[in-house]
Amino acid sequence: MQPPVTTSLFVYSSLLKGFHQDGFHYISQYFSRLTAAKVSGILSEVNGEQFATPSNSQSSINGELYQLNNPGDFSYVFGQLDDYEGLDVEPGERPPYYRALTKVLTDTGEETLAWIYWFNRDPEVQPALTAGDVTASSA
């Protein structure tokens, strides 16, 4: 088995440190927070749930960059996160998200790769949050 390209994870919504949701408690067992960061994309909200879609525009999404503590846990931990994000669906169903590698810009200006869960629907039909920051929309 080949090692993963990266064991970093970019989060922007319910997995953020300040939200203290079940998902955050899970990742805090396996990941260490590295820094604030951002990715190119559009942050949208429907019925109080935020989601990100990739974009080549100037818009960015603010979030946090995490590093998996034990690279040997990659398959297990990311398998659990895939389940949390709804990637495990019945045949013929479309998962609400997909996991992909993306470029991340840290708050110190460093560029790196990390996994992100992108929304698996057309972003054009969803209202964008102009701040690109979940915390700004929940204030």
HELIX and SHEET records of a PDB file:
HELIX    1   1 LYS A   17  PHE A   19  5                                   3    
HELIX    2   2 ASP A   22  TYR A   30  1                                   9    
HELIX    3   3 PRO A   71  ASP A   73  5                                   3    
HELIX    4   4 PHE A   74  TYR A   84  1                                  11    
HELIX    5   5 PRO A  123  VAL A  125  5                                   3    
HELIX    6   6 VAL A  134  SER A  137  1                                   4    
SHEET    1   A 4 SER A   8  VAL A  11  0                                        
SHEET    2   A 4 SER A  60  LEU A  68 -1                                        
SHEET    3   A 4 PHE A  31  VAL A  46 -1                                        
SHEET    4   A 4 GLU A  49  PRO A  54 -1                                        
SHEET    1   B 5 SER A   8  VAL A  11  0                                        
SHEET    2   B 5 SER A  60  LEU A  68 -1                                        
SHEET    3   B 5 PHE A  31  VAL A  46 -1                                        
SHEET    4   B 5 TYR A  97  THR A 106 -1                                        
SHEET    5   B 5 GLU A 111  PHE A 119 -1                                        
END                                                                             
